[in-house]
Amino acid sequence: MLERLNDYFLTQPRRLVALGDALVRAGGFLLLAGLVGRVAATGVSTVKGLAGGAQVEVALSEVLPDYLSAWMPESALGYAVAILMLIAGLISARTGRVYERYLGN
């Protein structure tokens, strides 16, 4: 199975570059969406605190009830996965470009 993956990416290294670009975009989008969600949840929590109630942690599903927010990172583990996607994308894109240079594709 791994041999087929190696053949798939090494015969045309541009595929590896495209995979890296997709991973970088997806990881960056997840990080951005998570940060926007964190800002929204913190803002709602602050407004609730200013209204006289206790400033409690507000879940993202309460802030955006109409949207599916399961894919947005809310914890350190979610942000770590997004950062790992970004790093894996950078490494694969760089490796694909090196292979392109050596193979002349």
N, C-alpha and C positions, 0 to 999 in steps of 0.2 A: 504494500500500500504506500509506504513512504517512498519507495522507488518510483512509483508512478507520479507522485507529487514532485519529486526531484526532476524527473523527465519533463513534466508539464511546465515547470518554472524555468528550468535551465535551457530548454530548447528555444524559448522566447523570453528573455529576461524582462521584457517590457511588461509582461504579466505580473511579475513580482513588484515592479515599480507601481503598477496600477493598484495592486492589492495594498501596498504601503500607503499610497495616497488615500485610498478609501478608509483605511484604519485611522489615519491621521485626522481625516475629516470627521469620522464618526466619534473618535475620542474627544476631539475639540468641541464638537457639538454637544456631547454629553457633559463635558466640563462646563460649558457655557450655560446649558439648560439647568444644571445643578446649582450654579452660582445665582442665576436669576431666581430659581425656586427658593434658595436660601434667603436672598434679599427680600422676596415677597413674604415669606413666612416670618422673618424677623420684623418686617414692617407691620404686619398684622398683629404680631405679639406686642409690639411697642404701642400701637394704637389702643389695643385692649388695656394695656397697663396705664396709659394716660387717661382712659375713660373712668378710672377709679377702681377697676378690678385688679386682681393680682396678675402680674406679668408671667403668664405661663407659656410653655413651649407649644406652638401651634404646628400641627402636622400639615404637610403640603397638600394632602387630600382635602383638608378643610379650606385651604386658601383657593385651590383650583378644583372645585367639585365637579365641574363639567368636563374636565380633561383627564385623560389617562396619564397618571403621573408615576406609574410603577417603574418606568424605564429611567426616570430622572434620579440621579444619585442624591441620597439624603444623608448617608452616613460616611464614615471614613472608608469603609470597605467599597462602597460605590464609587467614591472618588479615586480610590486606588485602582479599581478595575478600569476606569476611564483613562487614568494616567498610563497604565500598562498598555492599553490599546494604542495610545498615542506613541509611546516609546517603541512598541513592536512595529508600528507603521513606519516610524522614522528609520528603524534598523532595516526593515525589509526593503524600503525604497532605496536606501543608500546601497544595500547589497545588490539590488537589481541593477542599479546604475554602474556599479563596479563590474558586474558580470557583463553588462552591455559593452563596457569599454574594453574588457579583455577579449570577448568573443567577437566584437566588431559588428554587433547587430544594431 
